[in-house]
Amino acid sequence: MSRILIIFQFIAVCFAEQDPHEISHHLAIPTEKRLSTISFGSCNHQKARQTLWETISKNAPDLFIWLGDNVYADTDDSVTMHKAYVTQKMKPSYAKFISQTPVVGIWDDHDYGKNDGGKEWHFKKESKGLLLDFLDVPESAEVRQREGAYQSYTFGTEKKKVKIILLDCRYFRDPIDHKKPSGDILGSAQWEWLEKEVSSPDISLYIIGSGIQVLPVDHRFEKWNNFPQARERLLKTLPSNSILISGDRHIGEISQVEVDEKTLTEVTSSGLTHAYRKLKKEENRYRKGSFVNQNNFGLILINWDEKKATLQIKGQENKALEEVIVHF
C-alpha cells in the first residue's frame, strides 16, 4: 500500500475510533482449489445492520463475490471513501466471514463514488485503488497495472476448472443516450480482454459478474439494455457454459434467455443490507419464477459428477427463495 493510503487509513481509523491493528484482511485466493459452492451479493451499507454473513457462512462457500455497492460512499474524497471501507472491514460479522472465506469483487456506482457514474467520473483512478485495497488485491496483480477494475480468476485443475470474470461496467461506460444505441459499456481494451478470457478450451464453467443487470430489458433503471448494441455483443461473446451474476437492483431474481442456440441464465442478488420491500410487481419477460424483495444473497452449487449447477437466491432463514438448475 502506498504511503499516502497508509495515512488515509490511519485517519479513517481514528475517525472510527478503532485500533488500526483491528482491521481484518481477506484470505489469499486459493486458485488451485476446486469450487463447489460459490456465494455472492451486492448493495451493502457499511453503517447498516449486517445479519446475512453468518447465514452465508452456513453454506460453507468456497468463495464470495462482491457485485458492487459493496459500501455506500458516493464521494470524491479519498478519506471519506476509505473510511467507508474500513468501517465495513471492522464489522465483526464481516471480519469473521473473511477470516474463513476468500473474497473477490467488482464495484458498481455507489462504491465507484458517483451515482450512475461512468467514464466521465474524475475520481475513478483513486476510487479503483481504494476498491482494490479493500479487497486486499496484491500490488503485483495485473488489474493494478491497467486502467479499469476488471479481473478474472481461474479455480481448479484439469477438467474441473471455473473461471470467474468480473466486468467493470463503470470505468469506460459512455453516458446513457437512448437515441444512440451504439453507446458502449466496456471500452475497447476490456472487450479485447474479455474475448480472450472466454476462449480458454479447458474451462468447464464461466461465471460472469456484472454490477448491473444484463438480461432484463423491461425496467427503467440502469441495465445493459440501455446500451443495446453492447448488450447484443456481450450475449454473442459469452460461451454456452456461462452463468451471469449481477446486483444493483435491491431485489433478487433469476432471468433466462435463448441466444444463438444457447441458453444464458442470470442470477441477480441484491441487497445484503437493504432491499426494495415495497416493490410488489415489476415486469421482466425473461424472469423465471418470482422476484425476491427481502435481503438476500446468491448461491451457486456445482455438481461436478452430473455437470450441473443449482442457482439459488436465499434470504435470512437460509432457505432457497428462488432456484434454477442449469447444465454445463
BALOBA-1460 file (C-alpha; in Angstrom, 3 decimals):
// residues 328
<rec num="1" residu="m" x="0.000" y="0.000" z="0.000"/>
<rec num="2" residu="s" x="1.310" y="3.470" z="-0.830"/>
<rec num="3" residu="r" x="2.441" y="5.848" z="1.921"/>
<rec num="4" residu="i" x="-0.443" y="8.226" z="1.245"/>
<rec num="5" residu="l" x="-3.025" y="5.434" z="1.560"/>
<rec num="6" residu="i" x="-1.472" y="4.375" z="4.855"/>
<rec num="7" residu="i" x="-2.071" y="7.931" z="6.043"/>
<rec num="8" residu="f" x="-5.654" y="7.775" z="4.760"/>
<rec num="9" residu="q" x="-6.188" y="4.502" z="6.602"/>
<rec num="10" residu="f" x="-4.803" y="5.914" z="9.827"/>
<rec num="11" residu="i" x="-7.050" y="8.985" z="9.591"/>
<rec num="12" residu="a" x="-10.085" y="6.850" z="8.790"/>
<rec num="13" residu="v" x="-9.412" y="4.535" z="11.686"/>
<rec num="14" residu="c" x="-9.043" y="7.473" z="14.037"/>
<rec num="15" residu="f" x="-12.417" y="8.784" z="12.900"/>
<rec num="16" residu="a" x="-13.885" y="5.352" z="13.513"/>
<rec num="17" residu="e" x="-12.260" y="5.249" z="16.986"/>
<rec num="18" residu="q" x="-10.666" y="1.875" z="16.256"/>
<rec num="19" residu="d" x="-7.212" y="0.446" z="16.640"/>
<rec num="20" residu="p" x="-5.509" y="0.082" z="13.201"/>
<rec num="21" residu="h" x="-4.373" y="-3.404" z="14.210"/>
<rec num="22" residu="e" x="-8.011" y="-4.493" z="14.430"/>
<rec num="23" residu="i" x="-8.571" y="-4.099" z="10.682"/>
<rec num="24" residu="s" x="-9.260" y="-7.514" z="9.147"/>
<rec num="25" residu="h" x="-7.715" y="-8.753" z="5.935"/>
<rec num="26" residu="h" x="-9.151" y="-11.042" z="3.286"/>
<rec num="27" residu="l" x="-7.736" y="-14.517" z="2.766"/>
<rec num="28" residu="a" x="-5.423" y="-15.215" z="-0.149"/>
<rec num="29" residu="i" x="-7.263" y="-16.503" z="-3.235"/>
<rec num="30" residu="p" x="-6.762" y="-20.316" z="-3.466"/>
<rec num="31" residu="t" x="-6.907" y="-20.681" z="-7.253"/>
<rec num="32" residu="e" x="-5.784" y="-24.293" z="-7.086"/>
<rec num="33" residu="k" x="-8.955" y="-25.227" z="-5.184"/>
<rec num="34" residu="r" x="-11.919" y="-26.827" z="-6.952"/>
<rec num="35" residu="l" x="-15.051" y="-24.757" z="-6.408"/>
<rec num="36" residu="s" x="-18.282" y="-26.441" z="-5.375"/>
<rec num="37" residu="t" x="-20.124" y="-23.643" z="-3.549"/>
<rec num="38" residu="i" x="-19.931" y="-20.000" z="-4.620"/>
<rec num="39" residu="s" x="-21.765" y="-17.218" z="-2.807"/>
<rec num="40" residu="f" x="-22.322" y="-13.663" z="-3.997"/>
<rec num="41" residu="g" x="-24.198" y="-10.474" z="-3.207"/>
<rec num="42" residu="s" x="-24.370" y="-6.699" z="-3.540"/>
<rec num="43" residu="c" x="-25.800" y="-3.494" z="-2.087"/>
<rec num="44" residu="n" x="-24.289" y="-3.493" z="1.372"/>
<rec num="45" residu="h" x="-24.358" y="-0.359" z="3.508"/>
<rec num="46" residu="q" x="-21.410" y="-0.244" z="5.884"/>
<rec num="47" residu="k" x="-23.479" y="1.555" z="8.535"/>
<rec num="48" residu="a" x="-26.445" y="-0.828" z="8.420"/>
<rec num="49" residu="r" x="-27.066" y="-3.987" z="10.458"/>
<rec num="50" residu="q" x="-25.416" y="-6.884" z="8.656"/>
<rec num="51" residu="t" x="-27.196" y="-10.084" z="9.518"/>
<rec num="52" residu="l" x="-26.531" y="-12.223" z="6.449"/>
<rec num="53" residu="w" x="-22.828" y="-13.019" z="6.830"/>
<rec num="54" residu="e" x="-23.491" y="-15.730" z="9.403"/>
<rec num="55" residu="t" x="-26.252" y="-17.150" z="7.224"/>
<rec num="56" residu="i" x="-23.991" y="-17.216" z="4.163"/>
<rec num="57" residu="s" x="-21.333" y="-18.984" z="6.239"/>
<rec num="58" residu="k" x="-23.751" y="-21.821" z="6.999"/>
<rec num="59" residu="n" x="-23.402" y="-22.834" z="3.347"/>
<rec num="60" residu="a" x="-19.616" y="-23.198" z="3.719"/>
<rec num="61" residu="p" x="-18.871" y="-21.292" z="0.485"/>
<rec num="62" residu="d" x="-15.528" y="-21.789" z="-1.215"/>
<rec num="63" residu="l" x="-15.676" y="-18.184" z="-2.420"/>
<rec num="64" residu="f" x="-17.710" y="-14.981" z="-2.054"/>
<rec num="65" residu="i" x="-18.088" y="-12.489" z="-4.918"/>
<rec num="66" residu="w" x="-18.908" y="-8.823" z="-4.335"/>
<rec num="67" residu="l" x="-21.038" y="-7.472" z="-7.200"/>
<rec num="68" residu="g" x="-20.973" y="-3.781" z="-6.400"/>
<rec num="69" residu="d" x="-22.239" y="-1.186" z="-3.957"/>
<rec num="70" residu="n" x="-20.019" y="-3.073" z="-1.528"/>
<rec num="71" residu="v" x="-20.115" y="0.112" z="0.540"/>
<rec num="72" residu="y" x="-22.020" y="3.346" z="0.054"/>
<rec num="73" residu="a" x="-19.502" y="6.164" z="-0.286"/>
<rec num="74" residu="d" x="-20.793" y="8.477" z="-3.061"/>
<rec num="75" residu="t" x="-17.832" y="10.798" z="-2.747"/>
<rec num="76" residu="d" x="-14.706" y="12.059" z="-4.454"/>
<rec num="77" residu="d" x="-12.918" y="12.400" z="-1.134"/>
<rec num="78" residu="s" x="-10.320" y="9.677" z="-0.533"/>
<rec num="79" residu="v" x="-10.500" y="9.873" z="3.254"/>
<rec num="80" residu="t" x="-14.295" y="9.558" z="3.283"/>
<rec num="81" residu="m" x="-14.298" y="6.619" z="0.868"/>
<rec num="82" residu="h" x="-11.508" y="4.832" z="2.703"/>
<rec num="83" residu="k" x="-13.315" y="5.333" z="5.976"/>
<rec num="84" residu="a" x="-16.356" y="3.587" z="4.469"/>
<rec num="85" residu="y" x="-14.214" y="0.575" z="3.540"/>
<rec num="86" residu="v" x="-12.510" y="0.499" z="6.935"/>
<rec num="87" residu="t" x="-15.904" y="0.625" z="8.641"/>
<rec num="88" residu="q" x="-17.008" y="-2.395" z="6.608"/>
<rec num="89" residu="k" x="-13.868" y="-4.366" z="7.379"/>
<rec num="90" residu="m" x="-14.329" y="-3.693" z="11.073"/>
<rec num="91" residu="k" x="-17.846" y="-5.094" z="11.174"/>
<rec num="92" residu="p" x="-17.433" y="-8.146" z="13.453"/>
<rec num="93" residu="s" x="-19.677" y="-10.363" z="11.330"/>
<rec num="94" residu="y" x="-17.821" y="-9.466" z="8.133"/>
<rec num="95" residu="a" x="-14.409" y="-9.746" z="9.789"/>
<rec num="96" residu="k" x="-15.278" y="-13.276" z="10.912"/>
<rec num="97" residu="f" x="-16.621" y="-14.134" z="7.466"/>
<rec num="98" residu="i" x="-13.491" y="-13.067" z="5.579"/>
<rec num="99" residu="s" x="-11.308" y="-14.960" z="8.031"/>
<rec num="100" residu="q" x="-12.979" y="-18.143" z="6.748"/>
<rec num="101" residu="t" x="-13.979" y="-17.388" z="3.149"/>
<rec num="102" residu="p" x="-11.896" y="-15.989" z="0.246"/>
<rec num="103" residu="v" x="-13.414" y="-12.909" z="-1.403"/>
<rec num="104" residu="v" x="-13.139" y="-11.304" z="-4.835"/>
<rec num="105" residu="g" x="-15.219" y="-8.485" z="-6.248"/>
<rec num="106" residu="i" x="-16.083" y="-5.653" z="-8.584"/>
<rec num="107" residu="w" x="-17.791" y="-2.307" z="-7.992"/>
<rec num="108" residu="d" x="-20.982" y="-0.562" z="-9.033"/>
<rec num="109" residu="d" x="-21.849" y="3.121" z="-8.753"/>
<rec num="110" residu="h" x="-22.020" y="3.844" z="-5.000"/>
<rec num="111" residu="d" x="-18.559" y="2.409" z="-4.343"/>
<rec num="112" residu="y" x="-17.332" y="3.873" z="-7.649"/>
<rec num="113" residu="g" x="-18.156" y="7.179" z="-5.992"/>
<rec num="114" residu="k" x="-20.838" y="8.638" z="-8.255"/>
<rec num="115" residu="n" x="-24.463" y="7.548" z="-8.568"/>
<rec num="116" residu="d" x="-24.971" y="6.126" z="-12.092"/>
<rec num="117" residu="g" x="-21.430" y="7.246" z="-12.904"/>
<rec num="118" residu="g" x="-19.447" y="6.310" z="-15.988"/>
<rec num="119" residu="k" x="-16.187" y="7.173" z="-17.728"/>
<rec num="120" residu="e" x="-16.605" y="10.887" z="-17.015"/>
<rec num="121" residu="w" x="-16.005" y="10.428" z="-13.270"/>
<rec num="122" residu="h" x="-12.863" y="12.375" z="-12.369"/>
<rec num="123" residu="f" x="-12.194" y="10.303" z="-9.235"/>
<rec num="124" residu="k" x="-12.201" y="6.873" z="-10.909"/>
<rec num="125" residu="k" x="-8.458" y="6.157" z="-10.655"/>
<rec num="126" residu="e" x="-8.351" y="6.956" z="-6.961"/>
<rec num="127" residu="s" x="-11.565" y="5.031" z="-6.391"/>
<rec num="128" residu="k" x="-10.171" y="1.965" z="-8.162"/>
<rec num="129" residu="g" x="-7.139" y="1.926" z="-5.887"/>
<rec num="130" residu="l" x="-9.316" y="2.097" z="-2.784"/>
<rec num="131" residu="l" x="-11.525" y="-0.754" z="-4.031"/>
<rec num="132" residu="l" x="-8.531" y="-3.000" z="-4.686"/>
<rec num="133" residu="d" x="-7.027" y="-2.117" z="-1.309"/>
<rec num="134" residu="f" x="-10.305" y="-3.033" z="0.378"/>
<rec num="135" residu="l" x="-10.227" y="-6.421" z="-1.372"/>
<rec num="136" residu="d" x="-6.529" y="-6.860" z="-0.482"/>
<rec num="137" residu="v" x="-5.616" y="-7.368" z="-4.134"/>
<rec num="138" residu="p" x="-1.808" y="-7.773" z="-4.315"/>
<rec num="139" residu="e" x="0.228" y="-4.867" z="-5.651"/>
<rec num="140" residu="s" x="1.637" y="-7.226" z="-8.302"/>
<rec num="141" residu="a" x="-1.790" y="-8.166" z="-9.705"/>
<rec num="142" residu="e" x="-2.467" y="-7.366" z="-13.381"/>
<rec num="143" residu="v" x="-5.510" y="-5.285" z="-12.514"/>
<rec num="144" residu="r" x="-3.235" y="-2.863" z="-10.661"/>
<rec num="145" residu="q" x="-1.226" y="-2.211" z="-13.827"/>
<rec num="146" residu="r" x="-4.051" y="-1.221" z="-16.203"/>
<rec num="147" residu="e" x="-6.989" y="1.136" z="-16.466"/>
<rec num="148" residu="g" x="-10.250" y="-0.195" z="-15.033"/>
<rec num="149" residu="a" x="-11.068" y="-2.689" z="-12.286"/>
<rec num="150" residu="y" x="-11.958" y="-5.747" z="-14.412"/>
<rec num="151" residu="q" x="-10.435" y="-9.024" z="-13.236"/>
<rec num="152" residu="s" x="-10.507" y="-12.789" z="-13.778"/>
<rec num="153" residu="y" x="-9.694" y="-15.769" z="-11.572"/>
<rec num="154" residu="t" x="-9.404" y="-19.418" z="-12.606"/>
<rec num="155" residu="f" x="-10.032" y="-22.063" z="-9.963"/>
<rec num="156" residu="g" x="-9.465" y="-25.809" z="-10.036"/>
<rec num="157" residu="t" x="-7.436" y="-28.168" z="-12.191"/>
<rec num="158" residu="e" x="-7.803" y="-30.403" z="-15.234"/>
<rec num="159" residu="k" x="-11.464" y="-30.820" z="-16.295"/>
<rec num="160" residu="k" x="-12.955" y="-29.114" z="-13.255"/>
<rec num="161" residu="k" x="-11.977" y="-25.505" z="-13.824"/>
<rec num="162" residu="v" x="-14.180" y="-22.496" z="-13.110"/>
<rec num="163" residu="k" x="-13.260" y="-19.054" z="-14.410"/>
<rec num="164" residu="i" x="-14.672" y="-16.024" z="-12.604"/>
<rec num="165" residu="i" x="-14.783" y="-12.957" z="-14.872"/>
<rec num="166" residu="l" x="-15.639" y="-9.637" z="-13.216"/>
<rec num="167" residu="l" x="-16.660" y="-6.936" z="-15.681"/>
<rec num="168" residu="d" x="-16.096" y="-3.241" z="-14.989"/>
<rec num="169" residu="c" x="-19.322" y="-1.530" z="-16.096"/>
<rec num="170" residu="r" x="-18.289" y="1.917" z="-14.820"/>
<rec num="171" residu="y" x="-14.763" y="2.981" z="-15.724"/>
<rec num="172" residu="f" x="-15.246" y="3.052" z="-19.527"/>
<rec num="173" residu="r" x="-19.019" y="3.442" z="-19.792"/>
<rec num="174" residu="d" x="-20.442" y="6.082" z="-22.123"/>
<rec num="175" residu="p" x="-23.202" y="8.431" z="-20.933"/>
<rec num="176" residu="i" x="-26.660" y="6.931" z="-21.373"/>
<rec num="177" residu="d" x="-28.271" y="8.211" z="-24.562"/>
<rec num="178" residu="h" x="-31.386" y="6.317" z="-25.648"/>
<rec num="179" residu="k" x="-31.094" y="7.919" z="-29.083"/>
<rec num="180" residu="k" x="-27.614" y="6.428" z="-29.538"/>
<rec num="181" residu="p" x="-27.763" y="2.610" z="-29.425"/>
<rec num="182" residu="s" x="-24.058" y="2.384" z="-30.279"/>
<rec num="183" residu="g" x="-23.024" y="3.613" z="-26.817"/>
<rec num="184" residu="d" x="-20.531" y="1.310" z="-25.069"/>
<rec num="185" residu="i" x="-20.015" y="-0.041" z="-21.564"/>
<rec num="186" residu="l" x="-16.719" y="-1.926" z="-21.524"/>
<rec num="187" residu="g" x="-14.394" y="0.050" z="-23.779"/>
<rec num="188" residu="s" x="-12.106" y="-1.414" z="-26.452"/>
<rec num="189" residu="a" x="-9.368" y="-2.721" z="-24.147"/>
<rec num="190" residu="q" x="-11.819" y="-4.540" z="-21.889"/>
<rec num="191" residu="w" x="-13.670" y="-6.048" z="-24.873"/>
<rec num="192" residu="e" x="-10.401" y="-7.383" z="-26.260"/>
<rec num="193" residu="w" x="-9.502" y="-8.779" z="-22.842"/>
<rec num="194" residu="l" x="-12.929" y="-10.409" z="-22.414"/>
<rec num="195" residu="e" x="-12.824" y="-12.112" z="-25.817"/>
<rec num="196" residu="k" x="-9.503" y="-13.696" z="-24.862"/>
<rec num="197" residu="e" x="-10.727" y="-14.665" z="-21.382"/>
<rec num="198" residu="v" x="-13.719" y="-16.637" z="-22.720"/>
<rec num="199" residu="s" x="-11.700" y="-18.544" z="-25.305"/>
<rec num="200" residu="s" x="-9.964" y="-20.924" z="-22.890"/>
<rec num="201" residu="p" x="-10.621" y="-24.515" z="-24.078"/>
<rec num="202" residu="d" x="-10.095" y="-26.095" z="-20.650"/>
<rec num="203" residu="i" x="-12.734" y="-24.141" z="-18.703"/>
<rec num="204" residu="s" x="-15.782" y="-26.162" z="-17.626"/>
<rec num="205" residu="l" x="-17.822" y="-23.217" z="-16.349"/>
<rec num="206" residu="y" x="-17.605" y="-19.444" z="-16.715"/>
<rec num="207" residu="i" x="-19.190" y="-17.166" z="-14.123"/>
<rec num="208" residu="i" x="-19.547" y="-13.624" z="-15.420"/>
<rec num="209" residu="g" x="-20.058" y="-10.892" z="-12.823"/>
<rec num="210" residu="s" x="-21.642" y="-7.552" z="-13.756"/>
<rec num="211" residu="g" x="-22.648" y="-4.786" z="-11.381"/>
<rec num="212" residu="i" x="-25.736" y="-4.016" z="-13.473"/>
<rec num="213" residu="q" x="-28.245" y="-6.470" z="-14.946"/>
<rec num="214" residu="v" x="-27.537" y="-7.981" z="-18.355"/>
<rec num="215" residu="l" x="-30.637" y="-9.930" z="-19.437"/>
<rec num="216" residu="p" x="-33.662" y="-7.899" z="-18.188"/>
<rec num="217" residu="v" x="-34.866" y="-5.262" z="-20.643"/>
<rec num="218" residu="d" x="-38.211" y="-4.007" z="-19.270"/>
<rec num="219" residu="h" x="-37.437" y="-1.929" z="-16.165"/>
<rec num="220" residu="r" x="-36.447" y="1.751" z="-16.350"/>
<rec num="221" residu="f" x="-33.303" y="1.552" z="-14.216"/>
<rec num="222" residu="e" x="-29.647" y="1.018" z="-15.103"/>
<rec num="223" residu="k" x="-29.067" y="-2.099" z="-17.193"/>
<rec num="224" residu="w" x="-27.063" y="-3.362" z="-20.161"/>
<rec num="225" residu="n" x="-30.093" y="-2.807" z="-22.409"/>
<rec num="226" residu="n" x="-29.535" y="0.959" z="-22.087"/>
<rec num="227" residu="f" x="-26.674" y="0.146" z="-24.479"/>
<rec num="228" residu="p" x="-28.396" y="-2.365" z="-26.784"/>
<rec num="229" residu="q" x="-25.521" y="-2.931" z="-29.184"/>
<rec num="230" residu="a" x="-23.114" y="-3.588" z="-26.313"/>
<rec num="231" residu="r" x="-25.624" y="-5.992" z="-24.750"/>
<rec num="232" residu="e" x="-26.035" y="-7.886" z="-28.016"/>
<rec num="233" residu="r" x="-22.269" y="-8.104" z="-28.410"/>
<rec num="234" residu="l" x="-21.854" y="-9.447" z="-24.891"/>
<rec num="235" residu="l" x="-24.530" y="-12.125" z="-25.319"/>
<rec num="236" residu="k" x="-22.927" y="-13.292" z="-28.558"/>
<rec num="237" residu="t" x="-19.454" y="-13.271" z="-26.991"/>
<rec num="238" residu="l" x="-20.304" y="-15.436" z="-23.989"/>
<rec num="239" residu="p" x="-19.879" y="-19.214" z="-24.337"/>
<rec num="240" residu="s" x="-22.836" y="-21.523" z="-23.728"/>
<rec num="241" residu="n" x="-21.247" y="-22.714" z="-20.465"/>
<rec num="242" residu="s" x="-21.633" y="-19.263" z="-18.866"/>
<rec num="243" residu="i" x="-23.652" y="-18.139" z="-15.846"/>
<rec num="244" residu="l" x="-24.263" y="-14.424" z="-15.328"/>
<rec num="245" residu="i" x="-24.458" y="-12.894" z="-11.856"/>
<rec num="246" residu="s" x="-25.404" y="-9.290" z="-11.084"/>
<rec num="247" residu="g" x="-26.530" y="-6.889" z="-8.369"/>
<rec num="248" residu="d" x="-27.674" y="-3.248" z="-8.140"/>
<rec num="249" residu="r" x="-31.465" y="-3.628" z="-8.094"/>
<rec num="250" residu="h" x="-32.302" y="-4.213" z="-4.391"/>
<rec num="251" residu="i" x="-34.238" y="-7.300" z="-5.427"/>
<rec num="252" residu="g" x="-33.285" y="-10.840" z="-6.288"/>
<rec num="253" residu="e" x="-34.404" y="-12.620" z="-9.435"/>
<rec num="254" residu="i" x="-33.377" y="-15.225" z="-11.986"/>
<rec num="255" residu="s" x="-33.603" y="-14.467" z="-15.708"/>
<rec num="256" residu="q" x="-33.069" y="-16.722" z="-18.703"/>
<rec num="257" residu="v" x="-32.874" y="-16.083" z="-22.449"/>
<rec num="258" residu="e" x="-32.111" y="-18.035" z="-25.622"/>
<rec num="259" residu="v" x="-29.336" y="-16.554" z="-27.786"/>
<rec num="260" residu="d" x="-27.846" y="-18.212" z="-30.864"/>
<rec num="261" residu="e" x="-28.964" y="-21.700" z="-29.794"/>
<rec num="262" residu="k" x="-27.564" y="-21.294" z="-26.294"/>
<rec num="263" residu="t" x="-29.392" y="-20.664" z="-23.026"/>
<rec num="264" residu="l" x="-27.966" y="-17.923" z="-20.822"/>
<rec num="265" residu="t" x="-29.041" y="-17.601" z="-17.196"/>
<rec num="266" residu="e" x="-28.543" y="-14.638" z="-14.882"/>
<rec num="267" residu="v" x="-28.937" y="-14.563" z="-11.119"/>
<rec num="268" residu="t" x="-29.397" y="-11.103" z="-9.617"/>
<rec num="269" residu="s" x="-28.763" y="-10.853" z="-5.878"/>
<rec num="270" residu="s" x="-29.341" y="-7.504" z="-4.143"/>
<rec num="271" residu="g" x="-29.239" y="-6.357" z="-1.434"/>
<rec num="272" residu="l" x="-27.348" y="-7.670" z="1.514"/>
<rec num="273" residu="t" x="-28.470" y="-4.956" z="3.952"/>
<rec num="274" residu="h" x="-31.497" y="-3.359" z="2.292"/>
<rec num="275" residu="a" x="-33.987" y="-4.485" z="-0.319"/>
<rec num="276" residu="y" x="-36.917" y="-2.879" z="-2.146"/>
<rec num="277" residu="r" x="-39.588" y="-4.325" z="0.143"/>
<rec num="278" residu="k" x="-42.353" y="-2.050" z="-1.172"/>
<rec num="279" residu="l" x="-41.951" y="-3.414" z="-4.694"/>
<rec num="280" residu="k" x="-44.837" y="-5.770" z="-5.380"/>
<rec num="281" residu="k" x="-44.761" y="-6.012" z="-9.169"/>
<rec num="282" residu="e" x="-42.236" y="-5.399" z="-11.932"/>
<rec num="283" residu="e" x="-42.197" y="-6.678" z="-15.490"/>
<rec num="284" residu="n" x="-39.354" y="-8.914" z="-16.637"/>
<rec num="285" residu="r" x="-40.213" y="-11.008" z="-19.677"/>
<rec num="286" residu="y" x="-37.190" y="-13.227" z="-19.005"/>
<rec num="287" residu="r" x="-37.790" y="-13.876" z="-15.293"/>
<rec num="288" residu="k" x="-38.015" y="-17.455" z="-14.071"/>
<rec num="289" residu="g" x="-40.270" y="-17.652" z="-11.011"/>
<rec num="290" residu="s" x="-40.818" y="-14.537" z="-8.880"/>
<rec num="291" residu="f" x="-38.613" y="-11.722" z="-7.671"/>
<rec num="292" residu="v" x="-37.367" y="-11.532" z="-4.072"/>
<rec num="293" residu="n" x="-37.973" y="-8.251" z="-2.224"/>
<rec num="294" residu="q" x="-36.170" y="-9.080" z="1.012"/>
<rec num="295" residu="n" x="-32.491" y="-9.028" z="1.941"/>
<rec num="296" residu="n" x="-30.814" y="-11.812" z="0.013"/>
<rec num="297" residu="f" x="-27.651" y="-13.443" z="-1.268"/>
<rec num="298" residu="g" x="-26.907" y="-15.719" z="-4.199"/>
<rec num="299" residu="l" x="-25.512" y="-19.220" z="-4.230"/>
<rec num="300" residu="i" x="-24.138" y="-21.476" z="-6.968"/>
<rec num="301" residu="l" x="-23.867" y="-25.164" z="-6.076"/>
<rec num="302" residu="i" x="-21.782" y="-27.123" z="-8.591"/>
<rec num="303" residu="n" x="-22.316" y="-30.860" z="-9.001"/>
<rec num="304" residu="w" x="-19.244" y="-31.964" z="-10.916"/>
<rec num="305" residu="d" x="-20.390" y="-35.581" z="-11.340"/>
<rec num="306" residu="e" x="-23.641" y="-34.554" z="-13.022"/>
<rec num="307" residu="k" x="-22.216" y="-31.453" z="-14.727"/>
<rec num="308" residu="k" x="-24.918" y="-29.197" z="-13.362"/>
<rec num="309" residu="a" x="-25.173" y="-26.058" z="-11.248"/>
<rec num="310" residu="t" x="-28.014" y="-25.194" z="-8.891"/>
<rec num="311" residu="l" x="-28.537" y="-21.432" z="-8.809"/>
<rec num="312" residu="q" x="-30.272" y="-20.098" z="-5.714"/>
<rec num="313" residu="i" x="-31.401" y="-16.862" z="-4.110"/>
<rec num="314" residu="k" x="-31.525" y="-17.191" z="-0.345"/>
<rec num="315" residu="g" x="-32.757" y="-14.995" z="2.498"/>
<rec num="316" residu="q" x="-32.194" y="-14.637" z="6.222"/>
<rec num="317" residu="e" x="-33.566" y="-18.107" z="7.014"/>
<rec num="318" residu="n" x="-31.131" y="-19.727" z="4.548"/>
<rec num="319" residu="k" x="-33.995" y="-21.158" z="2.518"/>
<rec num="320" residu="a" x="-33.927" y="-21.120" z="-1.280"/>
<rec num="321" residu="l" x="-36.468" y="-18.466" z="-2.276"/>
<rec num="322" residu="e" x="-35.862" y="-18.990" z="-5.991"/>
<rec num="323" residu="e" x="-33.917" y="-21.748" z="-7.731"/>
<rec num="324" residu="v" x="-32.957" y="-22.863" z="-11.242"/>
<rec num="325" residu="i" x="-30.749" y="-25.771" z="-12.356"/>
<rec num="326" residu="v" x="-28.515" y="-25.385" z="-15.390"/>
<rec num="327" residu="h" x="-26.284" y="-27.962" z="-17.093"/>
<rec num="328" residu="f" x="-22.826" y="-27.286" z="-18.480"/>
